[in-house]
Amino acid sequence: MKSILAIVKRIYSSNIISFILTAAVVLCATTSGDAEIALSNGNYTWLLAALAPFFVVFYDYTKLLHLGASKKDYFIGSLMSYGALAVLISLANTLIHLVIDPFNQTQTVVNLMELCGWTQNGIAAAFLQQTAFLLLAMIFLHVLLSMQPYWYGWAADVLLAAVICVFTPIAPLRQVLAGFFRMVMFNANAPVHLGICLLLSAALSLGGLAVLKRKTL
């Protein structure tokens, strides 16, 4: 357990650029005062979830294994790091939504928690739903990035591009794609949404473990 915690600490240390960049965007992002709708600055906290897996996969993996960490400890440490980051990001966005957004009395402030329908279940449920979704997003990115050096990684990229290009212009297929996003993101049913996100996270984690076993330095 001590080695895993050391890996988590190392991952956070290597992600300092992600933290700084996200904080800068959150603090500096503004919406024109002439606009009727303003984007909540809390939305930009999600940038950290998009950046972190890149450092974990492309920098930390090689560095940690060269330092003697096992693949198992690296994998567990990565999942723990994503879990803690998901909680941290969700907490930051929730606090901004509750404390800072109400100060804007002249515009309609849009926060992703509201846009996704999570706040319909109360702020506590919205926090949990956001955490589960962010965890799923980070694990998905981690697995996708881990596959990139191999043929199945390129195959996954082609498949994703094909789904977007083919499903988007064709109405029936577009409805299928929209239904998927309604299931994993724009889902106001808290128990169902949490269950789907956690199950997909578990399935992706198993896939990521299979990729890791084949991965070399």
Beta strands, then each sheet from edge to edge (+ up, - down):
strand 1: 37-39
strand 2: 108-110
sheet 1: 1+ 2+
end
